[in-house]
Amino acid sequence: MLLHNYLVYSTVLSLFLSTPWFHKGVDVFYGYPIVVANSAILLVMNRLLIHRNHAMLVGAVMLISLIAAASSGTPVFAIVQQIIGILVFSCYYFSMLTTAGISLPRWMAVYTRAALLVAVWGIIDFAGRSLHLLSQTVQTRLHSILPEPSFFVYLTLPAIGIYLSAQLRKGGYGLELAIFLVCYILADSSLGWVGLFLVGFFAFLPRLNLWRMFGLVLLGIGALAAVFVLSANFRLRVVDTALGIAFWDLQHLNASTFAVLANAYVAVMTVIKHPLIGVGIGGYQYQYLQYVPVLKNDDPDIVMLNMYDAASLFFRTAAELGVLGFGCLVGFLIVCSRVKGPRHLEIRNALLPFFLLRMGRYGAYFSMDLYLFVGLYFLNYMHYRADVRSGYAPAPFVAPLAKSTPS
């Protein structure tokens, strides 16, 4: 039981250890030792598994990438490096999800409690840093134990979705939602504001008819307009993005907006040159280097920002795997979203906003959250399919507060 609890809790904890240890082509996070050590434990316990279809999918990506490398010049070692990393992470998290013996709602409950603790610590940490900087002009934003506010948003957004669904269903979670709202206000992240809009939209979606949906969209637009007025960070990114697109002047943009527009340009140009199967997995950085002179920014720190991950998994997938790979990624999100039943809908409504935000603005393959949440999203769909085949009995709701043990 002790080892079982360790594996479950450490797996969830690994998501929040997303501070880069060092950077050399890819970010190496503090959570990596947990993945490696736990993989060894699962191997000894004969629980480190790979499904036949899983292996075939990874093998197909490698084969297509090797074919693409012949015309794009992507080094073979870069492809092999990415494939090995994907196998290590995907095998570990899928093995844990399928062999731990606990349900998907229990996984979500353990994660949700951990996210709430991270949010509470974020407020405490913010207060401490603000007092320390009180006599200085340095501005501070909430990021809790994560390296920056955007990481905090990525890793807590699904928890907000679970709490909001529970609040709408039976009430009693106003305090938890208030804590997250305070955190997002203090984080003042553009991604956070967009994420809250997406979570609200999906949470209210089952309750909406056409007119209510229209009203919710108007309310959301009004809320984003208010954020535009009140948040200098959000306003800066919106204005810079509009000006950057209109005049294609990347020289004086803020770093975040530059990363998005520069990588969007590189991704589009790469797809035009290699439309069907792209340049091969791991090949984006080599394409990016070809376009550095065109990007017209003299700051080496900014011009190389997000060079390895394309600032978006959508951009990176389109460039590295072509329209075929991009279509498969979007198809996965759409197909696995087609579920019914309260439990399945709550999990989907919590995870889909995360995918849209995370894949839209962060393109790293090896962050721990991606594989756990992809596994939960996929298994949620497969369990729904199993319910349908067995006659479909509505599954129980997700409980946002976990018990003291995950068993």
C-alpha positions in Angstrom: 0.0 0.0 0.0 2.8 2.4 0.8 4.5 1.8 -2.5 1.2 2.1 -4.3 0.4 5.5 -2.7 4.0 6.7 -3.4 3.6 5.9 -7.1 0.3 7.6 -7.4 1.1 10.8 -5.5 4.6 11.1 -7.0 3.2 10.8 -10.5 0.8 13.7 -9.8 3.6 15.7 -8.0 5.8 15.3 -11.0 3.5 17.6 -13.0 4.2 20.5 -10.7 8.0 20.0 -10.8 8.2 21.8 -14.1 11.0 24.2 -13.3 13.8 23.7 -15.9 16.9 22.0 -14.4 19.1 23.0 -17.3 18.5 23.8 -21.0 20.3 22.3 -23.9 18.0 21.9 -26.9 15.2 20.8 -24.6 14.1 21.8 -21.1 15.1 19.2 -18.4 12.7 19.5 -15.5 13.0 18.6 -11.9 10.3 16.1 -12.3 12.4 13.9 -14.7 14.1 11.9 -11.9 10.7 10.9 -10.6 9.7 9.6 -14.0 13.0 7.7 -14.4 12.9 6.2 -10.9 9.3 5.2 -11.0 9.7 3.7 -14.5 12.4 1.4 -13.0 10.0 0.5 -10.1 7.2 -0.4 -12.6 9.7 -2.4 -14.7 10.6 -4.5 -11.6 6.9 -4.9 -10.8 6.2 -6.0 -14.4 3.9 -3.0 -14.8 5.8 -0.9 -17.4 3.7 -1.7 -20.4 3.3 -0.6 -24.0 0.2 -1.4 -26.0 0.6 -2.8 -29.5 -1.3 0.2 -31.0 0.9 2.6 -29.0 4.1 1.0 -30.3 2.7 1.0 -33.9 1.9 4.7 -33.6 5.3 5.7 -32.3 6.9 3.5 -34.9 4.9 5.1 -37.7 6.0 8.6 -36.5 9.6 7.5 -36.6 9.3 5.9 -40.1 7.6 9.0 -41.5 10.2 11.2 -39.9 13.0 9.3 -41.4 11.4 9.5 -44.8 10.9 13.3 -44.3 14.5 13.7 -43.2 15.8 12.6 -46.6 14.4 15.8 -48.2 14.6 18.2 -45.2 18.0 17.5 -43.9 16.9 16.8 -40.3 19.6 14.8 -38.5 18.7 11.2 -37.7 20.0 11.6 -34.2 17.4 14.4 -33.6 14.6 12.1 -34.7 15.9 9.2 -32.5 16.3 11.5 -29.5 12.7 12.7 -29.7 11.3 9.1 -30.3 13.2 7.8 -27.2 11.9 10.6 -25.0 8.3 10.2 -26.2 8.5 6.4 -25.5 9.9 6.9 -22.0 7.3 9.5 -21.0 4.2 8.0 -22.7 5.0 4.5 -21.5 5.4 5.6 -17.9 2.2 7.7 -17.6 0.0 5.3 -19.6 1.3 2.4 -17.5 0.5 4.2 -14.3 -3.0 5.1 -15.5 -3.8 1.6 -16.6 -2.2 -0.5 -13.8 -2.6 1.6 -10.6 -6.1 0.2 -10.0 -7.8 3.5 -9.4 -10.5 5.2 -11.5 -10.1 8.2 -13.7 -12.2 10.3 -11.3 -9.8 9.3 -8.5 -6.8 10.4 -10.6 -8.6 13.7 -11.3 -9.3 14.1 -7.5 -5.7 13.6 -6.5 -4.6 16.0 -9.1 -7.2 18.6 -8.2 -6.2 18.6 -4.5 -2.6 19.0 -5.5 -3.4 21.9 -7.8 -5.3 23.6 -5.0 -2.4 23.3 -2.6 -0.1 24.8 -5.3 -2.6 27.7 -5.7 -2.7 28.3 -1.9 1.1 28.3 -1.8 1.2 30.7 -4.7 -0.8 33.3 -2.8 1.5 32.9 0.3 4.6 33.1 -1.9 3.2 36.1 -3.8 2.5 37.9 -0.5 6.0 37.2 0.8 7.7 38.4 -2.3 5.5 41.5 -2.5 6.5 42.5 1.0 10.1 42.0 0.2 9.8 44.2 -2.9 7.6 46.8 -1.3 10.3 49.4 -1.2 11.5 48.6 -4.8 10.1 49.3 -8.2 10.3 45.6 -9.4 6.9 44.2 -10.3 6.0 40.6 -9.2 3.4 38.2 -10.6 2.2 35.0 -9.0 3.7 31.8 -10.3 3.8 29.6 -7.1 6.3 26.8 -7.4 6.4 27.0 -11.2 9.0 29.0 -13.1 6.5 31.5 -14.6 2.8 32.4 -14.5 2.1 30.6 -17.8 3.2 27.3 -16.4 1.0 27.9 -13.3 -1.9 28.5 -15.7 -1.3 25.3 -17.7 -1.0 23.1 -14.7 -4.0 24.4 -12.7 -6.6 25.1 -15.4 -8.1 21.5 -15.4 -8.6 21.8 -11.6 -10.6 24.9 -12.1 -12.8 23.0 -14.7 -13.5 20.2 -12.1 -14.3 22.7 -9.3 -16.5 24.7 -11.6 -18.5 21.7 -12.7 -18.9 20.5 -9.1 -20.1 24.0 -8.1 -22.6 24.2 -10.9 -23.9 20.7 -10.1 -24.3 20.9 -6.3 -22.5 24.0 -4.9 -20.1 24.1 -2.0 -16.9 24.9 -3.9 -17.0 28.7 -3.9 -14.0 29.1 -1.7 -11.8 26.9 -3.9 -12.9 28.8 -7.0 -12.3 32.1 -5.3 -8.7 31.0 -4.5 -8.0 30.1 -8.1 -9.6 33.4 -9.3 -7.3 35.4 -6.9 -4.3 33.4 -8.2 -5.2 34.2 -11.8 -5.7 37.8 -11.1 -2.3 38.0 -9.3 -0.6 36.0 -12.1 -2.0 38.5 -14.6 -1.3 36.1 -17.5 -2.9 36.6 -20.9 -3.1 32.8 -21.2 -4.9 32.7 -17.8 -7.6 35.1 -18.9 -8.2 33.1 -22.1 -8.1 29.9 -20.1 -10.8 31.0 -17.7 -13.0 32.0 -20.7 -12.5 28.5 -22.2 -13.2 26.7 -18.9 -16.4 28.7 -18.3 -17.6 28.1 -21.9 -17.2 24.3 -21.7 -18.6 24.1 -18.2 -21.7 26.0 -19.1 -22.1 24.4 -22.6 -24.3 21.5 -21.5 -26.7 23.9 -19.9 -27.0 26.3 -22.9 -29.6 26.7 -25.6 -28.8 28.9 -28.6 -29.8 32.2 -26.9 -28.0 31.4 -23.7 -24.9 30.4 -25.7 -25.1 33.8 -27.5 -25.4 35.6 -24.2 -22.5 33.7 -22.7 -20.3 34.6 -25.7 -21.2 38.2 -25.3 -20.5 38.0 -21.6 -17.1 36.5 -22.3 -16.3 39.1 -24.9 -17.3 41.8 -22.4 -15.1 40.2 -19.7 -12.1 40.0 -22.0 -12.7 43.6 -22.9 -12.6 44.5 -19.2 -9.4 42.6 -18.8 -8.0 44.5 -21.8 -8.6 47.7 -19.9 -7.5 46.6 -16.5 -4.5 44.4 -17.3 -1.4 46.0 -18.8 0.1 42.7 -19.6 -2.9 41.5 -21.5 -3.3 44.8 -23.3 0.4 44.9 -24.3 0.2 41.4 -25.9 -3.1 42.1 -27.8 -1.8 45.5 -29.1 1.6 44.1 -30.1 0.1 41.1 -31.8 -2.2 43.3 -33.9 0.6 45.7 -34.8 3.0 42.9 -35.5 0.6 41.2 -37.9 -0.5 44.5 -39.6 3.0 45.9 -40.2 5.1 42.7 -39.9 7.5 44.6 -37.7 8.9 42.2 -35.1 11.7 44.4 -33.9 10.0 46.2 -31.1 7.5 43.5 -29.9 7.5 42.1 -26.4 9.2 38.7 -26.2 6.0 36.6 -25.8 4.4 38.2 -28.9 7.6 37.9 -30.9 7.8 34.2 -30.1 4.3 33.5 -31.3 4.5 35.5 -34.5 8.0 34.4 -35.4 7.3 30.8 -34.9 4.0 31.1 -36.8 5.9 32.5 -39.7 8.5 29.7 -39.6 5.9 27.0 -39.2 3.8 28.3 -42.2 6.9 28.6 -44.4 8.0 25.1 -43.4 4.6 23.6 -44.2 4.6 25.3 -47.6 8.0 23.7 -48.4 7.2 20.3 -46.9 3.4 20.1 -46.8 2.5 16.4 -46.6 4.8 14.8 -43.9 6.9 17.8 -42.7 10.6 17.8 -41.9 10.5 14.9 -39.4 10.1 15.0 -35.6 12.8 17.0 -33.9 13.6 18.9 -37.1 11.8 22.2 -36.3 14.9 23.9 -34.7 16.9 23.4 -37.9 14.2 25.0 -40.0 14.0 27.9 -37.6 17.7 28.7 -37.9 17.2 29.2 -41.7 14.7 32.1 -41.0 16.5 34.0 -38.3 17.7 36.7 -40.7 14.2 37.2 -42.0 12.8 37.7 -38.5 14.7 41.0 -38.1 15.4 41.1 -34.4 18.8 42.0 -33.1 18.3 40.6 -29.6 19.8 37.1 -29.6 17.9 36.1 -26.4 14.6 37.0 -28.0 15.2 35.8 -31.5 16.0 32.3 -30.3 13.1 32.2 -27.8 11.0 29.0 -28.3 13.2 28.0 -31.2 13.1 24.4 -30.1 9.4 24.0 -29.3 7.9 26.5 -31.9 6.0 28.3 -29.1 3.0 26.0 -30.0 2.5 22.3 -30.4 0.1 23.0 -33.2 2.9 25.0 -35.1 5.5 22.3 -34.3 3.3 19.4 -35.3 2.4 21.0 -38.6 6.1 21.8 -39.4 7.5 18.5 -38.2 4.8 16.1 -39.3 3.0 18.1 -42.1 -0.7 18.3 -42.7 -1.0 14.6 -42.0 0.4 14.9 -38.5 -1.5 18.1 -37.8 -4.7 16.5 -39.0 -4.1 13.5 -36.7 -3.5 15.8 -33.7 -6.7 17.9 -34.3 -8.6 14.7 -35.0 -7.5 13.2 -31.7 -8.8 16.2 -29.8 -12.2 16.1 -31.7 -12.8 12.4 -31.6 -12.0 12.0 -27.9 -14.2 15.0 -27.1 -17.3 13.1 -28.3 -18.5 11.7 -25.0 -21.7 11.7 -23.0 -22.6 11.1 -19.4 -21.8 13.3 -16.4 -18.5 11.9 -15.4 -17.1 11.7 -19.0 -18.3 15.3 -19.8 -16.8 16.7 -16.6 -13.4 15.2 -17.4 -13.6 16.3 -21.0 -14.7 19.8 -20.1 -11.7 20.1 -17.6 -9.1 18.8 -20.0 -10.1 20.2 -23.4 -9.4 23.9 -22.4 -6.0 22.8 -21.1 -5.2 21.2 -24.5 -6.3 24.2 -26.5 -4.2 26.5 -24.3 -1.2 24.4 -23.8 -0.9 23.1 -27.4 -1.6 26.6 -28.7 1.2 28.3 -26.7 3.7 25.6 -25.7 5.2 23.1 -28.0 7.5 21.0 -25.8 7.1 17.2 -26.1 8.6 16.3 -22.8 6.6 18.2 -20.1 5.1 15.7 -17.7 1.6 17.2 -17.8 1.1 16.5 -21.5 1.3 12.7 -21.1 -0.8 12.4 -18.0 -3.6 14.5 -19.3 -3.4 13.0 -22.8 -3.8 9.6 -21.1 -6.7 10.7 -19.0 -8.4 12.3 -22.0 -8.0 9.2 -24.2 -9.0 6.7 -21.5 -12.0 8.9 -20.7 -13.1 8.4 -24.3 -12.4 4.7 -24.2 -14.3 4.2 -21.0 -17.3 6.0 -22.6 -17.1 3.7 -25.5 -17.1 0.7 -23.1 -20.2 2.2 -21.4 -22.0 2.5 -24.7 -21.2 -1.1 -25.6 -22.4 -2.4 -22.3 -25.7 -0.5 -22.5 -24.6 2.8 -21.2 -25.3 3.4 -17.5 -24.4 7.0 -16.6 -21.1 7.1 -14.7 -20.8 8.9 -11.3 -19.6 12.5 -11.1 -16.0 13.5 -10.5 -15.3 14.3 -6.9 -12.9 17.3 -6.7 -11.8 16.6 -3.2 -9.7 13.4 -2.7 -9.7 11.1 0.2 -6.6 10.7 2.3 -5.4 7.8 0.2 -5.8 7.2 -3.5 -6.9 3.6 -3.1 
